[in-house]
Amino acid sequence: MGEVLEARSSKEDGITTAFKVRILDSLKGDRSGTIVVRQHGGVIGNETWELEDQPLLAVGSTYLLAVARSKGGEMFLISGPISATKVEGQEGRTALVTQGHDHVRQQRDPGLPRTRT
């Protein structure tokens, strides 16, 4: 879970935005501090590009984020509507963190072969 501190859009193979996010709670792993998360879409001048099922993050808002790391080490939002759930108030934050921890505890390894690159 993190608070979006700033956003910078760029136009490389479409518009993407790099969001600086302050980590408030980590459901998986032991992360703290700030990270940069990239999302498809953004605003450059008069041009706005946004995925239908994934609205752009908003600076100043708090989200429960589902992220992955690219082969190059960059963090990005996974696809789909559950990749960024906006947090509304302290009660909402507490409920999402509790639910998130429960989901992480219940994850099962599908037994698929893993490859390392």
Order of alpha helices (4+ residues) and beta strands (2+ residues): beta-beta-beta-beta-beta-beta-beta-beta-beta-alpha
